[in-house]
Amino acid sequence: MAGWESGSSGGSGGAPFSDRSSVPSRARLVAVEVHAHNVVDAVRCIFRKRSGELLELERHGGSGGQVHRLELADGEHITRVSGRYANLVDSVTIATNFRPDALRAGGRGGAASFSYEAGAGLEIAGLTGRAGTFIDALGVVFRRPAAGGAPAPVFRCGPTGGGDGTPFDTLEGRGATARPVRIRIRADRFLDAIQVDYREGGRTSTGERHGGGGGNPAELRLGRNEYVTSVSGRRGSLVDYIVIDTNQRKRALSAGYRLRYFEPRSPFNAEYRFDAPEGCEIAGFFGRSGSYVDALGVIYRARPTQ
């Protein structure tokens, strides 16, 4: 299935999974099963091929939990997957273009919230994350619906990482035309801080630094026609490592500690990845920060038409 992955949010246990490569490109998502009780035990997506045959994907997760099944009507698609997480995914809520609370399952715990939204021009057509006995982490797979259309102007996905720190948003208080021109980070063993400078109305303004003052400085200056296409790395209870790709440069910026084995705040680590859908760019970041960047998500924005 052609598409773009985003996330995932949750803990670092389990093994990675993704529905992205398991579905014929023209198959339609017709149902989602969520097995849950106090946490989310398992998830599964069910598709209908053009021939009419049902295609049930592999069930990700364990054998426990009560089944909650979301049946999608003709013309209905998933627009948002949200919930709460700590070391596991505690709860999940699914919204569609017809119903804002089409399905809710799981408990009421979780130190932090996550949300993966698609909006106009995109749909959520699969899941990604990590799973073992339970769903350790959850993200989504985007694709364009058959009807097509332009992407939503701005939509947020994530964050991924831990639940400590206070919320931040680099686009908060800025106009719709604010263009990122410089991304500044501090990093060593972890991602200590992130900061984005924007240009708007012919003037460049320095963004607020989110995180602490430790680590080594690094920066990415974006050219006039350059924009961020992907943000990836590793995370545990903090964001360990970040890699930024642009439309002109792979690994335009990378910093942080790739692997760690004996860090008491995060005994395991896992990968995260946010790919901008076609026609979109990553225009900013949001998440949680304190002395470090505890959790990181991205803000997608539709690229202006040429």
C-alpha positions as CSV (number, residue, x, y, z in Angstrom):
1,M,0.0,0.0,0.0
2,A,1.4,3.4,-0.9
3,G,1.4,5.7,2.0
4,W,3.3,7.5,4.7
5,E,4.0,6.5,8.3
6,S,3.7,8.7,11.3
7,G,4.8,7.9,14.9
8,S,4.6,5.9,17.0
9,S,3.6,6.9,20.6
10,G,3.9,4.7,23.6
11,G,6.5,2.5,25.3
12,S,9.6,0.9,23.9
13,G,8.8,-2.8,24.5
14,G,7.5,-5.3,22.0
15,A,8.5,-5.7,18.4
16,P,7.8,-3.2,15.5
17,F,4.8,-3.8,13.2
18,S,3.3,-1.9,10.3
19,D,0.3,-2.3,8.0
20,R,1.9,-0.2,5.3
21,S,3.1,-3.0,3.0
22,S,0.3,-5.5,3.7
23,V,-2.6,-4.1,1.8
24,P,-3.2,-3.8,-2.0
25,S,-3.3,-0.1,-2.9
26,R,-7.0,-0.1,-4.0
27,A,-8.3,-2.1,-1.0
28,R,-10.7,-0.2,1.2
29,L,-10.5,-0.3,5.0
30,V,-13.9,-1.5,6.2
31,A,-13.3,-2.4,9.9
32,V,-10.9,-2.0,12.8
33,E,-10.8,-4.3,15.8
34,V,-9.4,-3.1,19.1
35,H,-9.0,-5.6,21.9
36,A,-8.7,-3.8,25.3
37,H,-9.6,-3.7,28.9
38,N,-7.4,-1.6,31.2
39,V,-4.9,-1.2,28.4
40,V,-5.0,-1.8,24.7
41,D,-4.2,-5.5,24.2
42,A,-4.3,-5.8,20.4
43,V,-5.4,-4.2,17.1
44,R,-6.3,-5.4,13.7
45,C,-7.4,-3.8,10.4
46,I,-9.8,-5.5,7.9
47,F,-9.9,-4.5,4.3
48,R,-12.1,-5.3,1.3
49,K,-10.4,-5.9,-2.0
50,R,-11.8,-4.6,-5.3
51,S,-13.0,-8.2,-6.0
52,G,-15.2,-8.0,-2.9
53,E,-13.0,-10.5,-0.9
54,L,-12.3,-9.5,2.7
55,L,-8.6,-9.3,3.8
56,E,-8.0,-9.6,7.5
57,L,-4.5,-8.4,8.4
58,E,-2.4,-9.9,11.2
59,R,-3.6,-9.2,14.7
60,H,-0.9,-7.1,16.4
61,G,-0.6,-7.7,20.2
62,G,-1.7,-10.4,22.6
63,S,-4.7,-12.5,23.1
64,G,-6.4,-10.7,26.0
65,G,-9.0,-7.9,26.1
66,Q,-12.6,-7.4,25.1
67,V,-13.1,-6.9,21.4
68,H,-14.4,-3.5,20.2
69,R,-15.2,-3.4,16.5
70,L,-15.6,-0.3,14.3
71,E,-17.5,-1.0,11.0
72,L,-16.9,1.7,8.4
73,A,-19.9,2.6,6.1
74,D,-19.5,3.4,2.4
75,G,-17.8,6.7,2.1
76,E,-16.5,6.7,5.7
77,H,-12.8,6.8,6.5
78,I,-10.7,7.3,9.6
79,T,-9.5,10.9,10.3
80,R,-8.0,10.7,13.7
81,V,-6.5,8.1,16.1
82,S,-5.8,9.4,19.6
83,G,-5.5,8.2,23.2
84,R,-3.2,8.0,26.2
85,Y,0.0,6.2,26.8
86,A,2.8,5.5,29.4
87,N,4.9,2.3,29.0
88,L,1.9,0.8,27.1
89,V,-1.0,2.3,25.1
90,D,-3.7,2.7,27.7
91,S,-6.6,3.8,25.6
92,V,-7.4,4.6,22.0
93,T,-10.2,6.7,20.4
94,I,-10.9,6.6,16.6
95,A,-12.7,9.4,14.8
96,T,-14.1,9.3,11.2
97,N,-15.4,11.8,8.7
98,F,-18.9,10.7,9.9
99,R,-18.4,10.2,13.6
100,P,-16.1,12.1,16.1
101,D,-16.1,9.2,18.6
102,A,-16.7,6.2,16.4
103,L,-14.8,3.9,18.8
104,R,-13.2,4.2,22.3
105,A,-11.5,1.4,24.1
106,G,-9.1,0.9,27.0
107,G,-8.5,2.2,30.5
108,R,-8.2,5.7,31.9
109,G,-4.5,5.7,32.8
110,G,-1.6,6.9,30.8
111,A,0.7,9.8,31.7
112,A,0.5,11.5,28.3
113,S,-1.8,11.9,25.4
114,F,-1.2,11.4,21.6
115,S,-3.2,12.3,18.5
116,Y,-2.6,11.4,14.9
117,E,-4.9,13.4,12.6
118,A,-5.3,13.4,8.9
119,G,-8.0,15.9,7.9
120,A,-9.1,16.8,4.4
121,G,-7.2,15.1,1.5
122,L,-5.8,12.2,3.6
123,E,-7.2,9.2,5.4
124,I,-5.7,6.9,8.0
125,A,-5.7,3.5,6.3
126,G,-3.5,1.4,8.6
127,L,-1.6,1.2,11.9
128,T,2.0,1.0,12.9
129,G,3.8,0.7,16.2
130,R,5.2,-1.9,18.6
131,A,3.5,-4.9,20.1
132,G,4.1,-7.9,22.3
133,T,1.6,-9.1,24.9
134,F,0.0,-5.7,24.6
135,I,0.2,-2.7,22.3
136,D,3.3,-1.0,23.5
137,A,3.2,1.9,21.0
138,L,0.8,3.0,18.3
139,G,1.1,5.2,15.2
140,V,-0.7,5.4,11.8
141,V,-0.3,5.0,8.1
142,F,-1.7,7.8,5.9
143,R,-2.8,7.5,2.3
144,R,-4.9,9.6,-0.1
145,P,-8.5,8.5,-0.4
146,A,-9.9,7.6,-3.8
147,A,-11.7,10.9,-3.9
148,G,-8.4,12.8,-3.7
149,G,-8.4,16.4,-2.7
150,A,-5.9,18.8,-1.1
151,P,-4.4,18.1,2.3
152,A,-5.6,20.0,5.4
153,P,-3.8,23.3,5.9
154,V,-2.2,22.2,9.2
155,F,-2.4,19.0,11.2
156,R,-0.4,17.5,14.1
157,C,0.8,14.0,14.7
158,G,2.3,12.6,17.9
159,P,4.1,13.1,20.2
160,T,6.5,10.2,20.7
161,G,8.6,9.8,23.8
162,G,8.0,10.1,27.5
163,G,5.2,11.7,29.6
164,D,7.2,14.2,31.6
165,G,7.9,17.9,30.9
166,T,5.5,20.7,29.9
167,P,3.8,21.1,26.5
168,F,5.3,23.2,23.8
169,D,4.4,24.1,20.2
170,T,6.8,26.0,17.9
171,L,4.0,27.3,15.6
172,E,1.9,28.7,18.5
173,G,1.2,32.4,18.0
174,R,2.5,32.4,14.4
175,G,0.7,33.1,11.2
176,A,-0.2,30.6,8.5
177,T,2.6,31.9,6.2
178,A,5.4,31.6,8.8
179,R,8.3,29.6,7.1
180,P,10.9,27.7,9.1
181,V,14.4,29.0,8.1
182,R,16.6,27.6,10.9
183,I,16.3,24.6,13.2
184,R,18.6,24.7,16.2
185,I,19.1,21.9,18.6
186,R,21.3,20.9,21.5
187,A,22.1,17.2,22.0
188,D,24.5,14.8,23.4
189,R,23.3,11.6,25.0
190,F,19.7,12.9,24.5
191,L,18.0,15.6,22.6
192,D,18.4,18.4,25.1
193,A,16.6,21.2,23.3
194,I,14.9,22.2,20.0
195,Q,14.3,25.7,18.6
196,V,12.9,26.9,15.3
197,D,13.4,30.4,13.8
198,Y,10.7,31.5,11.3
199,R,10.5,34.1,8.5
200,E,7.1,35.9,8.1
201,G,6.2,39.1,6.4
202,G,9.8,39.7,5.3
203,R,11.2,39.4,8.9
204,T,12.9,36.6,10.7
205,S,12.1,36.0,14.3
206,T,14.0,33.8,16.8
207,G,11.9,31.0,18.2
208,E,11.8,30.0,21.9
209,R,14.1,27.2,23.0
210,H,12.2,24.2,24.3
211,G,14.3,22.0,26.6
212,G,17.4,22.5,28.7
213,G,20.8,24.2,28.2
214,G,22.9,21.0,28.0
215,G,24.3,19.2,25.0
216,N,26.3,20.4,22.0
217,P,24.8,22.9,19.6
218,A,23.9,22.1,16.0
219,E,21.7,23.8,13.5
220,L,20.1,23.3,10.1
221,R,19.6,26.4,7.8
222,L,17.0,25.9,5.2
223,G,17.4,27.3,1.7
224,R,14.8,29.4,0.0
225,N,13.1,26.4,-1.7
226,E,14.1,23.8,0.9
227,Y,11.7,22.3,3.4
228,V,11.6,19.4,5.9
229,T,10.2,16.1,4.6
230,S,11.0,13.7,7.4
231,V,11.9,13.6,11.1
232,S,13.1,10.3,12.6
233,G,15.3,8.9,15.4
234,R,15.2,6.9,18.6
235,R,13.3,7.5,21.8
236,G,12.6,6.0,25.2
237,S,11.3,8.1,28.1
238,L,13.2,10.9,26.5
239,V,14.0,11.7,22.8
240,D,17.5,10.2,22.3
241,Y,18.3,11.0,18.7
242,I,17.0,13.0,15.8
243,V,17.5,12.9,12.1
244,I,16.0,15.6,9.8
245,D,15.7,15.1,6.0
246,T,14.7,17.8,3.5
247,N,13.6,17.8,-0.1
248,Q,17.2,18.6,-1.0
249,R,19.3,16.8,1.5
250,K,19.2,13.4,3.3
251,R,20.3,13.6,6.9
252,A,20.6,17.3,6.7
253,L,20.9,17.3,10.5
254,S,21.5,14.5,12.9
255,A,22.4,14.6,16.6
256,G,22.0,12.7,19.8
257,Y,23.0,9.3,21.1
258,R,22.0,6.5,18.8
259,L,21.9,3.7,21.3
260,R,22.1,3.4,25.1
261,Y,22.0,0.3,27.2
262,F,22.3,1.4,30.9
263,E,20.3,4.7,31.1
264,P,18.1,4.5,34.2
265,R,15.5,6.8,32.9
266,S,14.9,4.7,29.7
267,P,16.0,1.1,29.9
268,F,14.7,0.4,26.4
269,N,14.6,2.4,23.2
270,A,12.7,2.4,20.0
271,E,12.6,4.1,16.6
272,Y,10.2,6.8,15.6
273,R,9.5,8.3,12.1
274,F,7.4,11.1,10.7
275,D,7.2,11.3,6.9
276,A,5.4,14.3,5.4
277,P,2.7,13.1,3.0
278,E,3.0,14.1,-0.6
279,G,2.1,17.8,-1.0
280,C,3.0,18.5,2.7
281,E,6.0,19.7,4.7
282,I,7.0,19.5,8.3
283,A,6.6,23.1,9.4
284,G,7.2,22.8,13.1
285,F,7.3,20.7,16.2
286,F,5.3,20.1,19.4
287,G,5.6,17.9,22.4
288,R,6.9,18.1,26.0
289,S,10.1,19.4,27.4
290,G,11.9,20.2,30.7
291,S,15.6,19.7,31.2
292,Y,15.4,17.6,27.9
293,V,13.0,17.1,25.1
294,D,10.8,14.4,26.7
295,A,8.5,13.9,23.7
296,L,8.4,15.2,20.1
297,G,5.7,15.4,17.5
298,V,5.5,17.2,14.2
299,I,3.2,19.8,12.6
300,Y,2.4,19.0,9.0
301,R,1.3,21.8,6.6
302,A,0.1,21.7,3.0
303,R,2.7,23.0,0.6
304,P,1.5,26.0,-1.5
305,T,0.5,25.0,-5.0
306,Q,2.8,26.1,-7.7
